[in-house]
Amino acid sequence: MDIELRSMGQVKLIKLRGRLNLGDSVDRLRETLDDLMGSGDTRIVLDLCEVPWIDSSGIGLLVKILTSAKQRGGSIKLLNPSKFTVQTLKMISLLDLFEIFQDQQEAVASFA
């Protein structure tokens, strides 16, 4: 899992590359997100364009961080999730929890 972090104003954009599954990839993303939340960054866009696979531990992490961000007045938005990711979230009735965007600028602007 490759994690690239950028700031766009008050929003943090995290671009992920690779499979988001149990083990190192979920652990590394959790550490990155915990660090951001710990320093007060709760407006986060996760770019999932290059994430072909996400398992239950990855989905669990997404739900956990969304809950944490919302409790702190922020949110997590998903950018370009794969068809597999969308179908998986829909199948387990979690798709409605997330705002999903196809355009980076729209995702960032949605925090205004």
N, C-alpha and C positions, 0 to 999 in steps of 0.2 A: 504494500500500500504506500503510495506516494501522496504526501499532504503538502499542498502549497497554500500559504496564507497571505492574503492581501487586505489592505484597508481601502474602503471607498467611503470617505467621509466618516460617519459614525457607524458604518456597517462593516463587518468583517466577512470577507468572501473566502471560503475554504474550498479549494478545488481538490477533489480526490481522484486518484488513478489506481485502479486495481480492485480486487475483490474485497468486500467488506464482510468479513466472516470471523468466527470465533478464533481467538488467538491474538497474534501480534497486531493485525490491522485494527481490530476493535479497540485493543488496549492503547495503541498510539493515538487513535482519534479521540478516545476518552480523555487521555492526558492533555491533548491539545485543547479540547473543549473545556475541561476543568480549569486549565490555566486562563483561558479567555474569560470564563465566568467569574473566576476568582479576582480578575482585575477589572471587573465591571462591564465587560463586553457581552451584551445579551442580545444584540441585533446581528444575527448570523444567517448568511446564505450559504447553503451547502451545494456546491456544483457536483452533481452526480453523473454528468455526461459520460465519463470514462470509468464508471463502476458497473461492470456487466453483471455482477452477482452480489446479492446481499442475503445473509442468512438470518435466523431468528435472533442471534445475539446482536447483529448489526441493527436490526429493526428495534430491538429492545433498547439499544443505546440511543437511537433517534428519538424514541418516545420519552426516554428519561431526560435527555437534554432539552427537548421541547418543553417538558413540564418545568424543569429548572429555570429555563429562560423566561417562561410566562410568569412564574412566581416572582421573578425579579423585574417584571415589566417589559420584557423583550419577547423575542420569538425566534424560531428557526424556520427558514423558508427553504424549500427544495427547488433546485434549478436543474432542468433537463434530466430527470430520473429516467432510467431505461424502462422499456415496456415491461420487462420482468419485474422491476422494483414496483412499478405502479400496480401491476396485477397482484403481486404479493401483498401489498398494503391493502388493496381492495378486498382480497380474499379473506383477510383476517380482520376486516372492518376497521382499519386504522387510517385509510386514505383520507377521510374527512377531517382528521386531526391537523393535516398539513396543508399549507398553501403551496401550490406547485406552479412554477413559472417556466416558460420556455425562453424568456429573454432576460439577460442579466440586468439590464438597466431597469426593467419593470420590477424585477425582484428587489433591487436595492431601493428604488423609489417607493415601494410599497410600505416601507418603514416610516415615511414622512407623515 
